Amino acid sequence: MGRLTGKIAFISGTRAGIGRGAAQVFAAEGAKVFGCDINLEADADTVALVEKAGGVMTSLALRLRVIRLPGRLGHFGVHPDVVAGIRRA
């Protein structure tokens, strides 16, 4: 049982790099990961990696400009316990 078991983590930028790594770590710790990236096709690789390792992840094509997510995610039926915003400069 991981530290995030029973939690929902929303992570942006999950197609590669830090976002992908965060998705893998959070899922390994038991969180259900709700990821997003502007490139949903590339993000499918992250979903596959997480699921292959026994984690749970779903992803959405989404471009974020302002992180005001906790309230807005309710629109998708997601109420996250952890929010991680990963952004490239």
N, C-alpha and C positions, 0 to 999 in steps of 0.2 A: 504494500500500500504506500503510495507516494505522498508527498507533502501537499499536492494539489488534487488529490482524489475527491471527486464530487464537485469540482469547481469548473467553471467555464472561463476560458481565456480567449480574448479577442486580440489577435495579432495582425498588424498590417505589414505589408511588404514581405509576404511569406514565400515568394517564388524562389528566393536565393539569399545567400549571405546571412547576415545577422537575423533577419526575419525567419528564414528557414531553420536556422539553428535554434532560435527561440521556440518555434513550433515543435521541433523535435524534443527539446528539453522539457517543455511544459507538458507535452503528451506523455513523455516517459515518467513524469512525476504524477501522472494520473488525471490531468486536466483534459476536458473535452475542448479541442481547439477549433475556434471559428476564425479562419484566416481570410485575408483579402489581398489582392494585388491587381494592378491594372492589366496584367497578362495572365489570364485564367488558364490558358493552355500550359504555360510554363509552371504555374502553380500546381498543376495536376501532379507534377513530379514530386513536389513536397508532400502532397496528400498521400501519394503512393508510399513514400518513405516512412511517413508516420504510421500508416496502416500496416505496412510490412513489419514494423517493430511492435505491433500490437496496440497502437494508440488509436484515438478517434479524432478525426479532423474533417471538416467541411470547409469549402472555400467559395468566395464570391468575387466576381470581377468588380472592383470598386476603386475609384481614384479619390484619395482623401486630400483635402486642402486644409481643412481646419479640424483639429481633433476635439470634437464635442460628442464623442461616441456613446458614452454610457446611456444617455437619454435617447439618442436616435436609434440605437440598436433594438430598442423595444419594437420598432416598426417591423423588424425581421423576426420578432419573437425570441430574441436573444437578450438575456440579462446577465452580462459577464461579471465574474468575480475578480478577474484580472484583465487589465487593458495594457497592451504594450504597443506603442507606436514606433515603428521603425521607418526612418525616412532617409533617403539619400540626399546629400547636399546638392 
